[in-house]
C-alpha cells in the first residue's frame, strides 16, 4: 500500500468564529463558508486543504490519504479487510464535498476516521489569502503535517507504518514517546505521541517564504498568550525549526 500524501484534514471545533478569525487574519488561509456551518481553509489550487466543522468537541474529524489510482484503492480495500478493518464506501455527498472521484474510509485503532481518495479535482478560482502572504508549500507534499496524541501508540504505529506504509523518519523515546512518519519528501506528514487520552496535538502548515514566518511571529507577539513555545528545534535532531501558536 502506498500513501502519496495526506491531502486534506478535517477538524472538529467548538468555536467556529474564533477559527474564522484565526485562519484568515493570522495564518492567511482563504476561508470559505460552506454548507452546515463548515469552514473550508484554502491553501492552494484545491477548494480546501482543511475543513473545520462545528462539533461538541475539539479534535480530528478525518484524515484524507491520497492514493494514485483506482487499482491502488482496491489494494487498500483488500489489505485492510484482510487485516480485519471494516472498510466503508464514502457517500456521494462526501465525494462531492471533497471533490474526489472515489472514497473509502476506515477507523484507525483510536477511532479516527481515515479516508483514502482518488482523483481530487482542483478549483478553478485563484487562491486569495486572508492577508498578504507568499503562499503555502503544498503540492505533492500534502497539506503539512498533523500530530495526534494517542494512548495506543503501538497499535497506531502498526496501523500507519505496517498497514498504510508510512516510513519512520525519526523518533523520541525519552520522557515522551513520539514517532515521526513520512509518506513523501516532507520530513513527516504524521506524528504520534504517547498520551493518556487521544487528542489532536497540533497541525503544521508551511509558508513558502521565511519572511512570512517572521511576520506572523511579530503579529503573534502582540497578542497575550498566543505564543505557546518560542522559536527552537526538536530535541531529537536539527531537522526543523518551529514555533507553536496557541490555536
C-alpha positions as CSV (number, residue, x, y, z in Angstrom):
1,X,0.0,0.0,0.0
2,X,1.4,3.4,-1.0
3,X,0.1,6.6,0.5
4,X,1.2,9.6,-1.6
5,X,0.4,12.4,0.8
6,X,-2.1,13.5,3.5
7,X,-4.1,15.6,1.1
8,X,-6.6,17.1,3.5
9,X,-7.6,17.2,7.1
10,X,-11.0,17.5,8.8
11,X,-11.0,19.3,12.2
12,X,-13.9,19.2,14.7
13,X,-14.2,22.5,16.5
14,X,-16.3,24.1,19.2
15,X,-15.5,27.8,18.5
16,X,-16.1,28.4,14.8
17,X,-16.0,32.2,14.8
18,X,-12.6,32.1,16.5
19,X,-11.4,29.7,13.9
20,X,-12.6,32.0,11.1
21,X,-10.6,35.0,12.5
22,X,-7.5,32.9,13.3
23,X,-7.4,31.2,10.0
24,X,-7.9,34.2,7.8
25,X,-6.4,37.2,9.7
26,X,-3.5,35.4,11.4
27,X,-2.4,32.4,9.4
28,X,-3.6,33.7,6.0
29,X,-5.8,30.9,4.7
30,X,-8.5,31.8,2.3
31,X,-11.6,31.0,4.3
32,X,-14.7,29.8,2.6
33,X,-18.1,29.5,4.2
34,X,-19.6,26.1,3.3
35,X,-22.8,24.1,4.0
36,X,-23.7,23.0,7.5
37,X,-21.7,25.9,9.1
38,X,-18.4,24.4,7.9
39,X,-15.3,26.4,7.0
40,X,-13.0,25.4,4.1
41,X,-9.5,26.6,4.7
42,X,-7.8,27.0,1.3
43,X,-4.1,26.9,0.8
44,X,-3.6,26.3,-3.0
45,X,-5.5,25.2,-6.1
46,X,-7.8,22.9,-4.2
47,X,-11.1,24.2,-2.7
48,X,-9.7,23.5,0.7
49,X,-7.0,21.5,2.4
50,X,-8.6,21.7,5.9
51,X,-12.3,21.5,6.7
52,X,-13.3,22.9,10.0
53,X,-16.8,21.7,11.1
54,X,-18.9,22.6,14.2
55,X,-18.8,19.9,16.9
56,X,-19.3,19.4,20.6
57,X,-15.6,18.5,21.0
58,X,-12.3,19.6,19.5
59,X,-10.2,17.0,17.6
60,X,-9.5,15.1,14.5
61,X,-12.5,14.9,12.2
62,X,-10.9,12.9,9.4
63,X,-7.5,12.4,7.6
64,X,-7.5,12.3,3.8
65,X,-4.9,9.9,2.3
66,X,-4.2,10.3,-1.5
67,X,-4.0,7.1,-3.5
68,X,-2.7,7.3,-7.0
69,X,-5.2,5.0,-8.9
70,X,-8.4,3.1,-8.6
71,X,-6.4,-0.1,-8.8
72,X,-4.3,1.0,-5.8
73,X,-7.5,1.9,-3.9
74,X,-8.7,-1.6,-4.4
75,X,-5.5,-2.8,-2.9
76,X,-6.2,-0.6,0.1
77,X,-9.7,-2.2,0.4
78,X,-8.4,-5.7,0.2
79,X,-5.4,-5.3,2.6
80,X,-7.4,-3.5,5.3
81,X,-10.2,-6.0,5.0
82,X,-7.6,-8.8,5.4
83,X,-6.3,-7.1,8.5
84,X,-9.9,-7.2,10.0
85,X,-10.7,-3.5,9.5
86,X,-14.2,-2.7,8.3
87,X,-13.9,-0.7,5.1
88,X,-16.7,1.8,4.2
89,X,-17.6,3.4,1.0
90,X,-17.8,7.2,1.0
91,X,-21.2,8.6,0.2
92,X,-22.0,10.7,-2.9
93,X,-22.3,13.8,-0.7
94,X,-18.9,13.1,0.9
95,X,-17.3,12.6,-2.5
96,X,-18.8,15.9,-3.8
97,X,-17.7,17.8,-0.6
98,X,-14.1,16.6,-1.0
99,X,-14.2,16.9,-4.9
100,X,-12.9,13.3,-5.3
101,X,-13.8,10.5,-7.7
102,X,-13.6,7.6,-5.3
103,X,-13.5,7.4,-1.5
104,X,-13.1,4.7,1.1
105,X,-12.7,5.1,4.8
106,X,-11.9,3.1,8.0
107,X,-11.5,3.9,11.7
108,X,-7.9,3.6,13.0
109,X,-7.2,1.9,16.3
110,X,-8.1,5.2,18.1
111,X,-11.3,5.6,16.2
112,X,-10.1,8.4,14.0
113,X,-11.7,8.4,10.5
114,X,-9.0,7.7,7.9
115,X,-10.1,8.3,4.3
116,X,-8.5,7.1,1.1
117,X,-9.3,9.0,-2.1
118,X,-8.6,9.0,-5.8
119,X,-8.9,11.8,-8.3
120,X,-9.3,15.1,-6.4
121,X,-10.3,18.0,-8.6
122,X,-8.7,21.4,-8.4
123,X,-10.7,24.6,-8.0
124,X,-10.8,27.0,-11.0
125,X,-10.7,30.1,-8.9
126,X,-7.4,31.8,-8.0
127,X,-6.2,31.4,-4.4
128,X,-6.9,34.6,-2.4
129,X,-5.2,34.5,1.0
130,X,-6.9,36.1,4.0
131,X,-3.9,38.5,4.4
132,X,-0.9,39.2,2.2
133,X,1.4,36.2,2.2
134,X,3.6,34.4,-0.4
135,X,1.6,31.2,-0.3
136,X,1.9,27.8,1.3
137,X,4.2,24.9,0.4
138,X,1.9,22.0,-0.5
139,X,1.9,20.3,-3.9
140,X,3.0,16.6,-3.7
141,X,4.0,17.1,-0.1
142,X,0.3,17.4,1.0
143,X,-1.2,20.0,3.3
144,X,1.5,19.9,6.0
145,X,1.6,17.6,9.0
146,X,-0.6,16.5,11.8
147,X,0.4,15.2,15.3
148,X,-2.0,13.0,17.2
149,X,-1.9,12.2,20.9
150,X,-2.8,8.5,21.5
151,X,-2.9,6.1,24.4
152,X,-2.5,3.2,21.8
153,X,0.9,4.1,20.4
154,X,1.9,0.6,19.5
155,X,-1.4,-0.2,17.7
156,X,-1.4,3.1,15.9
157,X,2.2,2.7,14.9
158,X,1.4,-0.7,13.4
159,X,-1.6,0.6,11.6
160,X,0.1,3.6,9.9
161,X,3.5,2.1,9.3
162,X,2.9,-1.6,8.7
163,X,-0.5,-1.4,7.1
164,X,-0.6,2.0,5.4
165,X,3.1,2.1,4.6
166,X,4.3,5.3,6.2
167,X,8.1,5.3,6.8
168,X,9.7,6.1,10.1
169,X,11.6,9.5,9.8
170,X,12.6,9.9,13.5
171,X,11.5,9.1,17.0
172,X,11.8,10.2,20.6
173,X,12.0,7.7,23.5
174,X,12.7,9.9,26.5
175,X,10.2,11.4,28.9
176,X,7.8,11.3,26.0
177,X,7.4,8.8,23.2
178,X,7.0,10.2,19.6
179,X,7.0,8.6,16.2
180,X,7.6,10.9,13.2
181,X,6.4,9.3,9.9
182,X,6.7,10.3,6.2
183,X,4.8,9.4,3.0
184,X,6.9,11.6,0.7
185,X,9.8,14.1,0.8
186,X,8.3,16.1,3.7
187,X,10.2,15.1,6.8
188,X,6.9,13.9,8.4
189,X,3.3,14.2,7.4
190,X,2.1,12.4,10.6
191,X,3.5,12.0,14.1
192,X,2.1,10.0,17.0
193,X,2.7,11.0,20.7
194,X,2.0,8.6,23.6
195,X,-0.6,10.3,25.8
196,X,-3.2,9.2,28.4
197,X,-6.1,10.1,26.1
198,X,-6.5,10.7,22.4
199,X,-6.5,14.3,21.1
200,X,-5.3,16.5,18.3
201,X,-1.9,17.6,19.4
202,X,-1.1,20.1,16.7
203,X,-1.2,20.9,13.0
204,X,1.7,22.3,10.9
205,X,1.4,24.3,7.7
206,X,4.5,25.6,5.8
207,X,4.9,29.0,4.2
208,X,6.8,29.4,1.0
209,X,8.9,32.2,2.4
210,X,10.7,32.7,5.8
211,X,9.6,36.3,5.8
212,X,6.0,35.2,6.3
213,X,7.0,33.2,9.3
214,X,8.7,36.3,10.8
215,X,5.7,38.5,10.1
216,X,3.3,36.0,11.7
217,X,5.6,35.7,14.7
218,X,5.7,39.5,15.1
219,X,1.9,39.6,14.9
220,X,1.6,36.8,17.5
221,X,3.8,38.7,19.9
222,X,1.2,41.5,20.1
223,X,-1.4,39.0,21.4
224,X,-1.1,38.0,25.1
225,X,-0.8,34.2,25.4
226,X,-0.6,33.5,21.7
227,X,3.0,32.1,21.8
228,X,2.9,28.7,23.4
229,X,6.6,27.7,22.6
230,X,9.1,30.2,21.2
231,X,11.4,29.5,18.2
232,X,13.6,26.5,18.6
233,X,14.2,22.9,17.4
234,X,13.0,19.4,18.4
235,X,15.4,17.9,20.9
236,X,16.0,14.8,18.8
237,X,17.6,16.5,15.9
238,X,18.1,19.5,13.7
239,X,15.5,18.7,11.1
240,X,13.1,21.6,11.7
241,X,12.9,25.0,13.3
242,X,9.5,25.6,14.8
243,X,7.2,27.9,16.7
244,X,3.9,26.9,18.4
245,X,0.9,29.2,18.4
246,X,-1.9,28.8,20.9
247,X,-4.5,27.6,18.4
